[in-house]
Amino acid sequence: MIKDVIKRCDDIISLNIKSVDKKSVKWEENFSKENVSNSTMGGKVVTSDCACEIIKDEVGLLKEEVDNLNLQMSILEEIHLILYEGLLKDQNVACFEPIKNTESTTTLLPSQFDAEGENSETFVKHFRDDNLLPETIGSLLKEDVYKVFFMEMFRAWKEERDDIDIEIHIREDLYKFIMVEAMKDEILEYLNPAFNKVEIDGTEESLIQKLDSLLKCLEAEEDLMVKASSEIEEHNVRHELEILECEGVFDILKLIKDELVDGVVCGSSS
């Protein structure tokens, strides 16, 4: 594609040179015709036909120049389009490389940046309108950023929900353990006839043992809760880092959008 563009640029340069030579030749022919007519008519100068010929030649040359300029503009538009597509592809690959193995991202990349698909046709269709091109680029960048942001947000919500479920299961296991141990003690106390004959000291000792067992259970529960809270804090820190990375990607895409819009404005002004 780039070789074809360079070839067409060379053809334009050669056409411009040929048009200049042709213009000078036509001026010389017209000037010689005018001199011949002045000399052969014996002072009777016929200027109307010569002027018409000169005007026709000028109009033809102007049409050729307009065609050449249109060809140059079309080539420049194709060059700019190729540059924009390449820049968008490179930036998209760089941004989505860390998460390219996920299913949603693999479906997102071909659908948004396929140079042979519908988006290339949309770029070609809208490229000639200076107002539509920045809007199209901006909408594509915003759509990609929003998709990445929502993907990260949903993943964070899922991880947070999983952490809450784990914490609930830990609490249920602890309560079940405490209840089972308490029921065991009560059943043993009820079934063992020796408990009916113990003295007050023995009763106090059994109560102390029960309190010790309950205290150990509570300490085990506290240890598990501390461990769960530390895991939740680590998850929150990791989630905040992922949010900061998403914000950095958004800033980079915003800068790229601004540069693309500035390039389009400079190209249209030139």
N, C-alpha and C positions, 0 to 999 in steps of 0.2 A: 504493500500500500504506500509506504513512504517513498519507495523508488518511483512509483507511478506519479506521485505528487511532484517530486523533483524533476522528472521528465517533462511534466506539463508546465512547470515554471520555466524550464529552459525553452520550451516551445513558445511560451508567451514572450520571452525576451527576444527570441528570433523573429517573431511576428512583429513586435514593436520596431525592430531595426528595419525589417522589410517595409513596414508602413511608412517610416520616415523617408527611406529611399524613394519609395513610390511617390510620396508627396512632393519631394524635391523634383523628381522627373516630370511630374504633371505640371508643376509651376513653370519649369523650363519650356515644356511644350506649349503651354498657353502663352507664355511670353513671346516665343518664336512665332506662333500663329498670329498674334496681335501685330508684331512687327511686319510680317509678310503681308497681312491684309492692309496695313497702313501704306506700305510701299507700292503694292500692286493696284490699289484703288485710286491712286493719284490724288491723295489728299482727302478722298471720301472715306472716312473711317467708319467702319461698321462695328460698333461697340456692344450692341445688344446681344448678338449671338455669342460673342466671346464672354460676356458677363454671365450669361446663362450657363455656359459650359463650366466656367470657373466655380459658380455657385453649386452646380451639380457635383463637381469633383470634391468641393469642400464638404458637402453633405455626405457623400460617400465615405470620405476619410473620417468624418466625425462618427458615422455609424460604425466603422471598423474600430475606432478607438473605444466607443461605448461597448462593443462586443468584447474587446480585449479586457476592458475594466471589469465587465461582468464575469468573464472567465477567471480573472485574478481573484475577485471576491469569492467565487465559488470554491476555488482552490484553498484560499485562506480559511474559509468556513470548514472545509473538510479537514484541514490541518488542525484547527482549533478543536474540532470534534474528536479527532483521534487523540489529541493531548488530554482532553478532559476525560475521555473514557479510560485511558491508561492510568491517569492520576487517581480516578475513583476506584479502579480495580486494585491498584497498589495499596491505597489507603484502606480499602475494605479488607484485603487479605491481612494487612498488618494489624488491624484492630481486632479481627475475629480469629486470629491464629490460636490464642490460648483456649478458645472454646469451640474449635472447629469440629471436634469429635462428637459434640452433642447433636441430637437428632434435629432439634429446631434450627440450629445454626446451619447444618448441612442443607436443609431445605430452604433457608433464607438466602444463602449466597448465590445459588444458581438462578433463583427467581428474580433477584434484584440487579445482578451485575453480569448478565449474559450478553456479550457483545453481539452475538448472532441472533438474539431473540427479540422480544417485543420492545424492551427498553431501548435498544439501539435505534429501532424505528421511531420510538417516541422522541429520543434525542435529536434524530435527524429532522423530524417533523417540526419540533419546537425550536430548533437552533436558530432559525432565521428570524425569530421574534426575540428582540433583546429583552423584552419584559418577561417572557415566559421562561427563558433559560435559567435565570437566577431562582425563580420560584420553583422550577422543577428540581434543580439541584438541592435547594433548601428543603423541599418536602421529602426527597429521598433520604437526606442526611437525618432529618428529624425522625422519620419513620424507623430508620435503623437504630438510632439512639434510644427511642422509646421502646423498641422491641427488646434491646439488650437490658434496659433498665427494668422492664416488667419481668423479664426472665429471671434476673437476679433477685428481684423483690419476691417473686413467687417461690424461688428456691429457698430464700431466707425464711419466709413464712413456713414452708414445709419443715425446715430444720428446727425452727422454734416449736412447732407443733409436736415434732418427734421428741424434743427435749421435755416438753410438758408431759407427754404420755409416759416417758421413762420415769419422771419424777412421781407421777401418780402411781405407777406400778410399784415403785420402791416404797412409797407410803403404805400402800395396801399390804405388801409383804410384811412390813414391820408391824402393822396393826394385827395382822393374822398371827404372827409369831407371838406377840404379847398376849393376845387373847387365848391362844392355845396353851401357852405356859401357865397362864392364870387358871384356866379350866383344869389343867392337869393337877395343879396344886390343890384346888378345891376338891376334886374327885378323890385324890389320895387322902386328903384330910378327912373326907367323909367316910371313905371305905376302911381306913386303917383304925382298928379299935384302940390302938395305943394312944391316938390323939385324944380320946375321951378321958384318959386317965392321967394325962400329963398335968404337971403343976403349972403355976403361973409363970415360973421362969422358963419352962419349956415352951409355953405359948408365946412369950415375948421373943424367945430365940427364933421360933419359926417365923414370927412376923418380921423379925430383922432379916432373916434369910430371904423372905419374899420381897422385902423392900430392896435388898441388895440385888436380887435378880431383876426386879423392875428397873432399878437404876442402871444396871448393865445394859438392859434392852434400850433404855432411853439414850445412853451414851452411844450405843451402836447406831441408833437412829440419827443422832446428831452428826456422827462421823459420815454417815451416808449422805445426809443433807448437805454437809460442807463440801463433800466431793461433787455432788450434783451441782451445787451453786458454782463451784470453780469451773466445772465443765461448761455451764451456761455462760459464765463470764468470758471464757475463751472463745466460745461461739460468737458472742456479741462483738468481741474485738475483731474476729475474722470477718464478720459481716460488715463492720464499719470500714475495714480496709477494702473490701470489695466495692462498697459504695463509693469510696474515694477514687478507686480505679475507674469506676464507671463515670464519675464526674470528670476525671482527667481525659477519658476518651471523648466525652461530650465537648470539652474545651478544645481538643485537637480538631474535632470535626467542625466546630464553629469557626476556628481559624482557617481551616481549608475552605469552608464556604465563603468567608470574607475574601480570601485570596482569589477564589474563582470568580466571585462577583466583580472584584476590582479588575481582573483580567478581561472579563467580558466588557466592562465599561471602557477600559483602555482600547480594546479592539474595535468597539463600535465608534469611539471618538476618532481613532486613526483612520 
